[in-house]
Structure formats: structure tokens, C-alpha cells
Amino acid sequence: MCGIIGYIGKRNAIPVLINGLKRLEYRGYDSAGIAFFSGNKISVRRCAGKIKDLESAIKGEKLRSVAGLGHTRWATHGRPSEDNAHPHRAGGTVLVHNGIIENYFELKEDLRKKGHVFKSETDTEVISHLIHSFLQKGLSFEDAMREALKLLEGSYAIGVINEKEPGRMLAVKKDSPLVLGLGDGEFFIASDIPAFLKYTRDVIILENNELVSITNKGVSISALNTGKPVRREATRITWSPTMAEKGGYRHFMLKEIYEQPRAVADTIRGRVFPERGEVNLEEFSLRESDLRKIGKVFLIACGTSWHAALVGKYMIEDMARVPCEVDIASEFRYRKPIVPKDSFVIVITQSGETADTIAAQREARKLGARVLTICNVVGSTSSREADSVFYTHSGPEIGVASTKAFTTQLIGLYLFSIALAKAKGGIASGQIKELFSELLQLPEKIKKALQINDQVLKIAKKFCYTRDFLYLGRGINYPIALEGALKLKEISYIHAEGYPAGEMKHGPIALIDNSMPVLALAPDDQVLEKILSNMEEVNSRGGKVIAVTTEGVKKVFAHASDILFMPKTNSYLTPVIFAIPMHLLAYHMAVLKKCNVDQPRNLAKSVTVE
């Protein structure tokens, strides 16, 4: 979605805004702009393109201000252009917006009839005109804001400044993320914490329908509809600003791939009692009695998190023998699901702000299910609205294509599956200790898996200009075939599909020829012979096979031209290890094709609209 940054304080606001936008560019990068006070007047600078284009546009100007707003856009209404870039203004009212106004067309038509002239194709511009219209009626800035928002339908995080009150900024949120940063004589609003983490670690995560009024003397929060004051405690962010920097890596994605041993170790830490053979249920905000009551599990997610959910289904059903259903969030919310009373819903989301996932979560709770969220962002909407939360400790993930967040989600599902199996009496303490033993070795095994980077690069050089790619997997590793294909599509723009290997004969085999690379996931498990047979079917039709297999599996030499050997682990954790070459291959293919790895076209990190 879009990125918002706002500042009031003693510094020059211009570099603060630009720096904040750079840290939010993963949220949108087709246009950008800033608005700032010059005395009692507001100046606006906007352009189509990335933050660097905005920087270039204002480079020759000696701009200074102590208050302003910035925005980086991912287009939803209107093509990327300077006219459609935020901030938008009407008279002396200037604002930035993240979200979607569903009834903007009707509002726009009504305002046009009253003489308002619009300069963009966006839904956002309507909000500025609404506020301006109420100001013209003599209302105060804050009252005009409240009246305007009563007319809006949809989701929004909004920051507004007005020439009538040059020392004040207003902000409000509804179903789109917005956080407040508290510094020493300076205050920030942003759609994500990294935007201002350089300046302060003290944040307030705003709730829906809360309006914030900010001056250089302080902040006040009130209920949007009633105006009643709201008291909110600040949270201290523990991760450092450097965790959101590239740290010498060429791209954020590569850095985040290499951070996986640390991220997995941090996600495990404090979550298991190996000597007792127990999962620390406090980390899930659950008790064993809660788990015993579960008769069915629903897993709900979008994109890469959906692939984690598919892996989770295998873990839960195999370990705990509890039936499990997996839904794409946008489908769950509209299909009128049947949710029995003993159901337990797990939603999986890196950001905790994905609109479809949150809507599905709300639907599940409305249907009476208890909801656990597996999430990476403390204080996010999903974590606040869930009954229970398991935080993955990935640290900030800036690259649009998720990597370390995915693997830590798998760790969360692994721990939940063990805990559920124990509560249901389906697993002995000796087995649990074996599962923990493999888990505790996992960070080192991921480090070893990353040593294949140079081999993956060689394979990427052979295939980077292919038009199509097929990924095959079986059982618990079929979702990793989907994950590999998704990553390749996302960042290299090569058409790729993931399939259960046994399904190849039901259609995809027709595509096999000497120009079609096929990547087969062939771990040393109970279906190894089956996947080797599928690989031979590809060979017999002239296809080129790349195999990812377990160390010591020699049979694969007869069936593949390129082979990547992975450290051995148990079948439940194989997907974590096998995801490593999937991510590295997509990364190197994209780099060789000179694609923008961290900011692939048409995509944004957190999809906070339907």
C-alpha cells in the first residue's frame, strides 16, 4: 500500500520527511510528494517515480520547515502521475492518505455540483475537498475533519495540515496502519515504524477511529465520533534502526535471506523447554486446556503466508491428527464458511495489516471461533484483534518478496503443531524431544544451506532468460514448489507455476520441451521414488531438470542435470531448508535480468486494501 510520514518539531522537516519516505518506499514507489509549511502557507512538491526522483526535483531549492507531510504511493485510483501523487489539497487543506474510499465517486459528484474542481483521478482528493467545504462553513479545523470523516466509507490512515492552524497536524486511522512517534520536543506519524526509528523508539500504535492532534508542545488522542479523550501508553521498540538498513548487502532481499539463521534462532528462543519436552504456551497466549478443546483448525492467509499455511496443514494433521482447512483470506470471507463451535482459526500475516486477512479474521471471530495470529509486527491490527498472538522475531522485512518472515512463520506452525499434538495425547515426550533437537539445530543447518549461493548463481546464469519455469514438489514440500514459483514471478517477471508432482500428467506435461526448465524438490523422504519417477518423465520429453535434494541422495544424479544438496533434517522442517534455494534462485535470476529486486513492479509489501 502507500507510505505516510508526518513531522512536527525543531528539526528541518524536509530531510526528515525524505528520509522517512526512503524507509517506506517498500510500501509504494510509483509517485511521491511532500507538503510543508513556509510561514503560514503550505507548499507542495510532487512527482511521478521514486523517492530519488523527488529528491532530484527539490535538490536546487533551499527548503526549510518545522512541520510537514510526506507520501509514497502504490496506485489504486488513477495511474501514476504527478497529478495523482499525494499530498492533495483543496484551498488551505493538504493531506496524505493510505487506504480506499469506497464511496468516493458519489461524494465527488456531489462536491462537483457544489462547484468544487478536481485535479486528480484519486479517491484521496475527495477528502481534502470535504474538509475544505466544512471549513468554509465556519467549523474549526478539528471539527471539519470529524464531519468530513463521518461521510467516508472504506479504509483510511490520513494526515492533514491546514493553513488556518500552521502549528497543528491532525491524523486519524480506520483499518489502515498508522503509528505515532514520540520524541524530545518532536512528534511523528507514519504508516510503519522504520520511517522515524532513526529519531525515536517510543511509539503509540493507534486504534481504529482515533484522532490525533499534534503540535510542537505535545499530542492528544480522542475518539473520532465522540471527541472523548483517549489515554494510550507508549511502547518501546527494541530492534535498532540498523536492522532496517542493508548492512553492506546489495539488496534488502539478499540481506533478509542471509538473516534467516538469526531470525529462526530468535523465534525459537524462549519458546521451548527441551528438557521437559514442552512448548511454552504462554508465548501463544494459550493453555493446554484450550488446545484440548480444538476439534478443527482453519488456517487463513494471503500470498507467501498462504504457502506457510499449506505447510502448517501437513504439520498439524500429521502430528496432532486434527482436521485442518486452509483458506486464502479473500475467499474465506466471501464463501460463507461453516465453522463448527470447536474450531480454532490461525491467521498468518507478516505485517498484521493485510486487509483481506484482517477481514477474514473478523469474520471468524463473528462466527464464534477463537483466533490466533502468527505475525511479525508488534501492535499491528491483526495482533490487537486476535484472541492469541505468536510473534515471529524476524525483525523488519523491507524487501517486498518475503523470505525470513516466511521461514519464521513455519517455525510458529511447527511449535503450535507439537503443542496441539501433546495436548491431544498423540505424541510421546521422547518424540517431542527429538523434534526439539532438530529445531535447535536448524539455525546452523540454514547457515550450511546458504553456502550453496555460488552454485545457485551458476544455475541462474543458465536459465535467467527462459520464458517459463515449472516447480514440482510432493507432500509437505508441494507448498515450497508454489513458493519458489511465486518468488520467481514476483521479482524476475518470469512466468512460473508450482505443481504437485503427481499432477504433472494432468496437464503441465504438455508444456515440457527442451526450453522448459523444471525444478524438482526431492528430499530423502517416503515419496522420493515418486518424485524421481516424475523427474524421469520430464527427461524423456527433453526437459531440463534442476533437483534440490538431501545430502547423500545419489539416485538423483541419474535424473537431473543440475543438483543442489541440502542438509538433512526431519520431514516437518525440510520446507524451511528447501525454501533457501528457492529464494536464492529467484533473487539471482532477477539480478541477472536487471530487475528491481526490492521493489518489483506493481507490487507493495503490505496490501492494506482489497
C-alpha positions in Angstrom: 0.0 0.0 0.0 1.2 3.6 0.5 3.6 5.1 2.9 2.9 8.1 5.1 5.3 10.2 7.2 4.5 13.4 9.2 6.6 15.6 11.4 6.4 18.5 13.7 9.4 19.6 15.8 12.6 21.5 16.0 14.5 19.9 13.1 14.2 20.9 9.4 11.3 18.8 8.4 12.3 18.4 4.8 15.2 15.8 5.3 13.1 14.1 8.0 10.3 13.6 5.5 12.6 12.4 2.7 14.4 10.0 5.0 11.1 8.6 6.2 9.9 8.1 2.7 13.0 6.2 1.8 12.3 3.8 4.6 8.7 3.4 3.5 9.4 3.0 -0.2 8.8 -0.7 0.0 5.1 0.2 0.6 4.7 2.0 -2.7 7.0 3.6 -5.3 5.2 4.9 -8.3 5.0 8.5 -7.2 5.9 10.6 -4.2 5.4 14.0 -2.6 5.9 16.3 0.4 3.9 19.2 1.8 5.4 21.6 4.3 4.7 25.0 6.0 6.5 28.0 4.6 5.4 30.6 7.2 1.7 30.3 7.3 1.4 28.9 3.8 1.7 25.3 2.7 4.0 24.4 -0.2 3.7 21.1 -2.1 6.3 19.2 -4.2 5.3 16.0 -6.0 6.4 13.8 -8.9 5.8 10.5 -10.6 8.5 8.0 -9.9 10.6 7.0 -6.9 11.8 9.0 -3.9 15.1 9.7 -5.7 13.2 11.5 -8.4 11.5 13.7 -5.8 14.9 14.3 -4.2 16.3 15.4 -7.6 13.3 17.7 -8.2 13.9 19.7 -5.0 17.7 19.4 -4.9 18.3 23.0 -6.0 15.8 24.5 -3.6 16.9 25.6 -0.1 13.8 24.3 1.7 13.2 24.7 5.4 10.2 24.0 7.6 9.4 22.6 11.1 6.3 20.7 10.0 5.2 18.7 7.1 3.8 15.5 5.5 5.3 13.0 3.0 3.8 10.2 0.9 5.0 7.4 -1.3 2.3 5.9 -3.4 1.2 2.5 -4.7 -1.5 3.3 -7.3 -5.1 2.2 -6.6 -7.2 5.0 -8.1 -5.6 6.7 -11.1 -2.4 6.0 -13.0 1.0 7.0 -11.6 1.4 10.7 -12.4 2.2 14.0 -10.8 -1.4 15.0 -10.6 -2.4 11.7 -8.9 0.6 11.9 -6.5 -0.1 12.8 -2.8 -0.3 15.2 -1.0 -3.6 16.5 -2.3 -5.0 19.9 -1.5 -8.2 21.9 -1.5 -7.8 25.5 -0.6 -5.6 25.6 2.5 -6.2 22.0 3.4 -3.5 19.5 2.4 -3.4 15.8 3.2 -2.0 12.4 2.6 -4.0 9.1 2.7 -3.4 5.4 2.7 -6.5 3.1 2.1 -9.5 3.2 -0.2 -12.6 5.4 0.0 -15.3 3.2 -1.3 -18.0 5.9 -1.8 -15.6 8.5 -3.3 -17.4 8.6 -6.7 -20.7 9.6 -5.1 -19.0 12.2 -2.9 -17.1 13.6 -5.8 -20.2 14.1 -7.9 -21.9 15.8 -5.0 -19.0 18.2 -4.5 -18.7 18.9 -8.2 -22.3 20.1 -8.2 -21.4 22.5 -5.4 -18.6 24.0 -7.5 -15.5 22.0 -6.4 -12.9 21.4 -9.1 -10.8 18.3 -9.0 -7.3 17.9 -10.4 -6.7 14.2 -10.0 -8.3 10.8 -10.6 -7.8 9.7 -7.0 -10.2 8.9 -4.2 -8.0 10.8 -1.8 -8.6 14.3 -3.3 -12.3 14.0 -2.2 -11.3 14.0 1.5 -9.4 17.3 1.2 -12.4 18.9 -0.6 -14.8 17.6 2.1 -12.7 19.1 4.9 -12.3 22.3 3.0 -16.1 22.5 2.5 -16.7 22.2 6.2 -14.0 24.8 7.0 -15.9 27.2 4.6 -18.9 26.8 6.8 -17.0 28.2 9.8 -16.1 25.0 11.6 -12.7 24.6 13.3 -10.0 22.5 11.7 -10.7 19.6 14.0 -14.5 19.7 13.8 -14.2 20.0 10.0 -12.1 16.8 10.0 -14.6 15.0 12.2 -17.6 16.0 10.0 -15.8 15.0 6.8 -14.9 11.6 8.1 -18.5 10.9 9.0 -19.2 10.8 5.3 -16.4 8.4 4.3 -16.9 4.7 3.7 -13.8 2.5 3.4 -10.4 2.3 5.0 -8.0 5.1 5.7 -5.0 6.4 7.5 -4.9 10.2 7.0 -2.5 13.0 7.9 -3.8 16.6 7.4 -2.3 20.1 7.8 -4.2 23.4 7.3 -3.1 27.0 6.7 -5.6 28.2 9.4 -3.6 26.4 12.1 0.0 26.2 10.9 1.3 24.8 14.2 -1.1 21.8 14.1 -1.3 18.4 12.4 -4.3 16.0 12.6 -4.2 12.3 11.9 -6.7 9.5 12.0 -6.9 5.8 11.2 -9.6 3.3 10.3 -8.5 -0.2 9.0 -5.1 1.1 7.7 -1.9 1.2 9.8 -0.8 4.4 11.5 1.6 4.9 14.3 2.7 7.9 16.4 6.3 8.5 17.3 7.1 10.5 20.5 10.5 12.3 20.5 12.1 15.0 22.6 10.1 18.1 21.5 9.2 16.5 18.2 6.5 14.1 17.0 5.9 11.9 14.1 3.1 10.0 12.4 3.8 7.1 9.9 2.3 4.1 8.3 5.2 2.0 9.7 7.8 2.4 12.5 11.0 2.4 10.4 10.0 5.7 9.0 11.0 7.5 12.2 13.0 4.9 14.1 16.2 6.9 13.5 14.8 9.7 15.7 12.8 7.8 18.4 11.9 4.3 19.6 8.8 5.4 21.7 5.7 4.7 19.7 1.9 4.6 20.2 0.0 2.2 17.9 -3.2 3.9 17.1 -6.5 2.1 17.2 -9.4 2.4 14.7 -11.4 5.7 14.9 -8.8 7.5 17.0 -8.0 11.1 16.0 -4.6 12.6 16.9 -3.9 16.3 17.2 -0.2 17.2 17.2 1.6 20.4 17.9 5.3 21.0 18.9 4.1 21.0 22.5 2.6 17.6 22.5 -0.1 15.2 21.3 -3.7 14.5 22.3 -5.8 11.5 21.2 -9.5 11.4 21.2 -12.3 9.2 19.9 -13.3 10.2 16.4 -17.0 10.1 16.9 -17.4 11.4 20.4 -14.3 13.6 20.9 -13.8 11.9 24.3 -10.1 11.9 25.3 -8.2 8.6 25.0 -5.2 7.6 27.1 -2.7 5.4 25.4 0.6 4.1 26.7 3.7 4.3 24.6 5.6 1.1 23.5 9.4 1.0 23.4 10.7 -0.6 20.2 13.6 -2.9 20.9 15.0 -3.5 17.4 17.6 -1.0 16.3 17.5 1.3 13.2 20.4 -0.6 11.7 18.2 -3.7 11.4 16.3 -1.9 8.7 19.5 -1.0 6.8 21.1 -3.0 4.0 24.2 -3.6 6.1 26.6 -4.0 3.1 24.3 -6.2 1.1 23.4 -5.2 -2.4 19.6 -5.6 -1.8 17.4 -5.9 1.2 16.1 -9.2 -0.1 19.6 -10.8 -0.1 20.2 -9.4 3.4 17.0 -10.9 4.6 17.7 -14.3 3.1 21.0 -14.3 5.0 19.3 -13.1 8.2 17.3 -16.3 8.4 19.6 -18.2 10.8 19.3 -15.3 13.2 15.6 -14.8 12.7 14.8 -18.5 13.2 17.0 -18.6 16.4 15.2 -15.6 17.8 11.8 -17.1 17.0 12.8 -20.3 18.8 14.4 -18.6 21.8 12.2 -18.8 24.9 9.5 -20.8 23.1 10.6 -24.3 24.1 11.5 -26.3 27.2 13.6 -29.1 25.7 14.4 -30.8 29.0 10.6 -31.0 29.8 9.5 -31.7 26.2 7.1 -28.8 26.3 6.3 -25.8 24.1 6.0 -22.5 26.1 2.3 -22.0 25.7 2.5 -18.5 27.2 4.2 -17.4 24.0 0.9 -18.3 22.2 -1.3 -16.8 24.9 -2.8 -20.3 25.3 -3.3 -23.0 27.9 -3.2 -26.8 27.3 -6.9 -26.9 28.2 -7.6 -24.5 25.3 -5.8 -26.9 22.9 -7.7 -30.0 24.1 -11.0 -28.4 23.1 -9.9 -27.9 19.4 -11.8 -30.1 17.0 -10.8 -28.4 13.8 -8.2 -25.9 12.7 -8.7 -23.3 10.0 -5.5 -21.6 8.5 -6.1 -18.3 6.7 -3.5 -16.2 4.9 -2.6 -14.5 1.6 0.4 -14.9 -0.7 3.6 -16.3 0.8 1.8 -16.6 4.2 -0.7 -18.9 2.5 2.1 -21.2 1.4 3.2 -21.3 5.1 -0.4 -22.2 6.0 -0.3 -25.1 3.5 2.8 -26.5 5.1 1.1 -26.0 8.5 -1.8 -28.2 7.4 0.6 -31.1 6.9 2.2 -30.5 10.3 -1.0 -30.2 12.2 -2.8 -33.1 10.7 0.2 -35.4 10.8 1.4 -34.6 14.3 -1.9 -33.9 16.1 -4.4 -35.8 13.8 -6.7 -32.8 14.0 -8.5 -31.9 10.7 -7.3 -28.7 9.1 -8.7 -26.5 6.4 -6.6 -23.9 4.5 -8.2 -20.8 3.0 -6.9 -17.8 1.0 -8.2 -14.9 3.1 -10.1 -13.2 0.3 -12.0 -16.4 -0.4 -12.8 -17.3 3.2 -14.5 -14.0 3.9 -16.9 -14.4 1.0 -17.6 -18.1 0.8 -19.9 -18.3 3.9 -17.7 -20.8 5.7 -19.1 -23.4 8.1 -17.1 -23.0 11.3 -18.0 -25.6 14.0 -18.1 -24.5 17.6 -14.9 -26.3 18.4 -12.9 -24.6 15.6 -9.7 -22.8 16.1 -8.6 -20.2 13.5 -5.0 -19.3 12.8 -4.3 -16.3 10.6 -0.8 -15.8 9.3 0.4 -12.3 8.3 3.9 -10.7 8.2 2.6 -7.2 8.6 -0.5 -7.8 10.6 -2.2 -5.2 8.3 -3.2 -7.2 5.2 -6.8 -6.1 4.6 -8.2 -9.4 3.4 -6.6 -11.4 6.2 -8.0 -8.9 8.8 -11.4 -9.1 7.3 -11.3 -12.9 7.4 -10.1 -12.8 11.0 -13.1 -10.6 11.9 -15.4 -12.9 10.1 -14.0 -15.9 12.0 -14.5 -14.2 15.4 -18.0 -13.2 14.4 -18.7 -16.9 13.7 -17.6 -17.7 17.2 -14.1 -19.1 16.6 -11.1 -18.4 18.8 -8.3 -16.7 16.7 -4.6 -17.0 16.9 -2.4 -14.7 14.7 1.1 -15.6 13.7 2.5 -12.2 13.0 5.8 -10.3 12.8 4.7 -6.8 13.8 4.0 -5.9 17.4 0.9 -3.8 17.9 -0.4 -4.5 14.3 -4.2 -4.6 13.7 -4.2 -8.4 13.4 -2.3 -8.9 16.7 -4.5 -6.4 18.6 -7.7 -8.0 17.4 -6.8 -11.7 17.9 -7.5 -13.7 21.0 -4.0 -15.0 21.0 -0.7 -13.9 19.3 2.5 -15.7 18.4 5.1 -13.1 17.3 7.8 -14.2 14.9 11.0 -12.4 15.7 12.2 -11.7 12.1 12.9 -8.1 12.6 11.8 -5.6 9.9 11.4 -7.1 6.5 11.8 -4.4 3.8 12.1 -6.4 0.6 8.7 -6.8 -1.0 9.3 -10.5 -1.6 9.0 -12.2 1.8 11.8 -14.6 2.9 12.8 -14.6 6.6 9.2 -13.9 7.6 8.1 -17.0 5.7 10.6 -19.3 7.4 9.8 -18.0 10.9 6.0 -18.5 10.2 6.9 -22.1 9.6 8.6 -22.2 13.0 5.5 -20.9 14.6 3.3 -23.5 13.0 5.8 -26.3 13.9 5.7 -25.3 17.6 1.9 -25.0 17.5 1.6 -28.4 16.0 3.8 -30.0 18.7 1.8 -28.3 21.4 -1.5 -29.4 19.9 -0.3 -33.0 19.5 0.9 -33.1 23.1 -2.4 -31.7 24.4 -4.3 -34.3 22.4 -2.1 -37.1 23.7 -1.0 -38.0 20.2 2.8 -37.7 20.7 5.2 -39.0 23.3 7.6 -36.8 25.3 10.5 -38.7 23.7 9.2 -37.8 20.2 8.8 -34.2 21.2 12.4 -34.1 22.4 13.6 -35.4 19.0 11.5 -32.7 17.3 13.1 -30.1 19.5 16.5 -31.4 18.9 16.1 -30.9 15.2 14.6 -27.5 15.7 17.5 -26.3 17.8 20.0 -27.4 15.1 18.0 -25.6 12.4 19.8 -22.2 12.5 23.2 -23.9 11.9 21.7 -26.0 9.1 20.3 -22.9 7.5 23.7 -21.4 7.6 25.0 -24.5 5.8 22.2 -24.3 3.2 23.2 -20.7 2.4 26.7 -22.0 1.3 25.1 -23.1 -2.0 24.8 -19.5 -3.1 27.5 -19.7 -5.7 26.0 -22.9 -7.2 22.6 -21.3 -7.4 24.2 -18.3 -9.2 25.6 -20.6 -11.8 22.2 -22.2 -12.4 20.6 -18.8 -12.6 23.0 -17.8 -15.3 22.0 -20.8 -17.4 18.3 -20.1 -17.1 17.7 -16.4 -16.4 16.4 -15.7 -19.9 13.9 -18.5 -20.1 10.3 -17.6 -20.5 8.7 -20.2 -18.3 9.6 -22.3 -15.3 7.9 -25.3 -13.6 8.4 -26.2 -10.0 7.4 -29.7 -8.7 7.0 -31.0 -5.2 5.1 -33.6 -3.2 3.6 -33.8 0.2 4.8 -31.1 2.7 7.1 -29.7 0.1 4.5 -29.1 -2.6 3.8 -25.6 -1.0 7.6 -24.9 -1.4 7.2 -25.5 -5.1 4.4 -22.9 -5.0 6.7 -20.6 -3.0 9.6 -21.0 -5.5 7.3 -20.2 -8.4 5.8 -17.2 -6.7 9.2 -15.7 -5.9 10.4 -16.1 -9.4 7.2 -14.5 -10.8 7.4 -11.6 -8.3 10.9 -10.4 -8.8 12.1 -11.7 -12.2 8.8 -11.5 -14.1 9.4 -15.0 -15.5 6.2 -17.0 -15.8 6.4 -19.8 -13.3 4.0 -22.4 -11.9 4.2 -24.7 -8.9 2.5 -28.1 -9.1 2.1 -31.3 -7.0 4.4 -33.6 -9.0 1.8 -36.3 -9.4 -0.5 -33.7 -11.1 2.0 -33.1 -13.9 0.5 -35.8 -16.1 -2.9 -34.0 -15.8 -1.8 -31.1 -18.0 1.5 -29.5 -17.3 3.4 -32.3 -19.0 2.1 -30.9 -22.3 4.4 -27.9 -21.8 7.6 -29.9 -21.4 10.3 -29.4 -24.1 13.9 -28.5 -24.2 13.2 -24.9 -23.4 11.3 -25.6 -20.2 13.4 -25.8 -17.0 11.8 -27.9 -14.3 12.9 -27.6 -10.7 12.1 -30.7 -8.6 12.1 -30.8 -4.8 13.4 -34.3 -4.0 14.2 -34.7 -0.3 15.0 -38.1 1.2 11.5 -39.0 2.4 8.8 -41.5 1.8 7.9 -40.1 -1.7 11.5 -39.8 -3.0 11.0 -42.7 -5.5 7.8 -41.0 -6.8 9.4 -37.6 -7.4 12.4 -39.4 -9.2 9.8 -41.0 -11.5 8.3 -37.6 -12.2 11.8 -36.2 -13.0 12.4 -39.0 -15.5 9.1 -38.1 -17.2 10.5 -34.6 -17.7 13.8 -36.0 -19.0 12.1 -38.3 -21.5 10.4 -35.3 -23.1 13.5 -33.2 -23.4 13.0 -31.0 -20.3 15.9 -29.7 -18.2 15.7 -30.8 -14.6 17.2 -29.0 -11.6 17.0 -31.0 -8.5 17.0 -29.9 -4.9 17.7 -32.9 -2.7 19.1 -34.1 0.7 22.8 -34.6 1.2 23.8 -38.2 0.4 21.0 -39.0 -2.1 22.9 -40.4 -5.0 19.9 -41.7 -7.0 19.2 -38.1 -8.2 22.3 -38.0 -10.4 20.6 -40.1 -13.0 17.6 -37.8 -13.2 18.9 -34.2 -13.1 21.5 -32.0 -14.9 21.8 -29.6 -12.0 21.7 -30.6 -8.4 21.6 -28.7 -5.1 22.3 -30.7 -1.9 20.6 -29.6 1.3 21.4 -30.5 5.0 19.2 -33.3 6.3 16.5 -32.6 8.9 13.2 -34.1 9.8 10.3 -34.0 7.2 8.5 -31.2 9.1 11.5 -28.8 8.8 12.5 -29.8 5.3 10.4 -27.0 3.9 12.4 -24.4 5.9 15.7 -25.7 4.4 14.4 -26.2 0.9 13.0 -22.7 0.8 16.5 -21.3 0.9 17.5 -22.3 -2.7 14.0 -21.2 -3.9 14.7 -17.7 -2.6 18.3 -17.5 -3.8 17.4 -18.7 -7.3 14.7 -16.1 -7.7 17.0 -13.4 -6.4 19.9 -14.2 -8.7 17.6 -14.6 -11.7 16.1 -11.1 -11.0 19.5 -9.5 -10.5 20.9 -11.0 -13.8 17.8 -9.6 -15.6 18.5 -6.2 -14.0 15.1 -6.2 -12.3 14.4 -4.1 -9.2 14.7 -6.9 -6.7 13.4 -5.0 -3.6 10.6 -3.1 -5.4 9.1 -5.3 -8.1 6.7 -3.6 -10.4 3.0 -3.4 -9.5 3.7 -4.9 -6.0 3.8 -3.5 -2.5 4.9 -5.0 0.8 1.7 -4.8 2.8 -1.6 -5.0 0.8 -3.8 -2.9 3.0 -6.7 -2.7 0.5 -8.8 -5.5 -1.1 
